[in-house]
Every structure is written in structure tokens, then in C-alpha cells.
Amino acid sequence: MDRYRIEFKCNKVPKPNTGLEGFDAEKNYVGRAFNGLYEVSSSWGSGKQTKLINKTIFEEYFEVIKKS
């Protein structure tokens, strides 16, 4: 299974109906990518629920800056 910790940038604020609240444009965030899915949170590690999204939705709002 491909499993990566990623750093990603929000390119545009997600629409309210996507369930991706709390993201600000031009800000960097941390998450994970595996098996073509992305696990994202606007406050990674805080205990806030994460959201699992597919590549199409991810690329509409975000871009990967770094994989580790």
C-alpha cells in the first residue's frame, strides 16, 4: 500500500457542500495520501476529524508540495 505523509497547499477555498471546512487559500497543511486517496484536515493532529477524499476533489482545491 502506498502511504505517504504529505504537505499540501490550498489553492482555493473549498465549497461549503464538500465538507472541507477550515481551509484557507494559500496556506500549507499536513495530511496523508494512500491508494489514490487523500486524508486531509485543516488542523492535523489536533483530534479534529479528518476527511478522506479522492484525487479529483483533492486536485480541485489543493496541490501536494512534499511527500515523505
C-alpha positions as CSV (number, residue, x, y, z in Angstrom):
1,M,0.0,0.0,0.0
2,D,1.4,3.4,-0.9
3,R,1.2,5.5,2.2
4,Y,2.8,8.9,2.4
5,R,2.7,11.8,4.8
6,I,2.2,14.9,2.6
7,E,2.4,18.6,2.9
8,F,-0.1,20.3,0.7
9,K,-1.2,23.8,-0.2
10,C,-4.8,25.0,-0.5
11,N,-5.1,26.8,-3.9
12,K,-8.7,27.9,-3.4
13,V,-11.2,27.7,-0.5
14,P,-13.4,24.5,-0.9
15,K,-17.1,24.9,-1.4
16,P,-19.2,24.6,1.8
17,N,-21.0,21.4,0.5
18,T,-17.7,19.5,0.2
19,G,-17.3,19.0,4.0
20,L,-13.9,20.6,3.8
21,E,-14.3,23.4,6.3
22,G,-11.5,25.4,7.8
23,F,-9.1,25.5,4.9
24,D,-7.7,28.9,3.8
25,A,-6.3,29.7,0.4
26,E,-2.5,30.0,0.1
27,K,-1.9,28.2,3.4
28,N,0.0,24.9,3.8
29,Y,-1.4,21.8,5.6
30,V,-0.3,18.3,6.5
31,G,-2.1,15.1,5.6
32,R,-1.7,11.6,4.2
33,A,-2.0,10.0,0.7
34,F,-2.5,6.3,0.1
35,N,-4.1,4.2,-2.7
36,G,-5.2,7.2,-4.7
37,L,-7.0,8.8,-1.7
38,Y,-6.1,11.8,0.4
39,E,-6.7,12.1,4.1
40,V,-6.9,15.9,5.0
41,S,-7.7,18.1,7.9
42,S,-7.4,21.8,8.4
43,S,-5.8,21.1,11.8
44,W,-3.9,17.8,11.6
45,G,-3.0,16.2,14.9
46,S,-5.5,18.2,17.0
47,G,-8.0,15.4,17.3
48,K,-10.3,17.1,14.7
49,Q,-11.9,14.7,12.4
50,T,-10.1,14.1,9.1
51,K,-11.8,13.8,5.7
52,L,-10.9,11.2,3.1
53,I,-11.3,12.5,-0.5
54,N,-10.4,11.2,-3.9
55,K,-7.7,12.6,-6.2
56,T,-10.2,14.6,-8.4
57,I,-11.5,16.6,-5.4
58,F,-8.1,17.0,-3.9
59,E,-6.6,18.4,-7.1
60,E,-9.6,20.9,-7.5
61,Y,-8.6,22.6,-4.2
62,F,-5.1,21.5,-3.2
63,E,-1.7,20.7,-4.5
64,V,1.0,18.4,-3.0
65,I,4.1,20.3,-2.0
66,K,6.1,17.5,-0.4
67,K,5.8,13.7,0.2
68,S,7.7,12.0,2.9
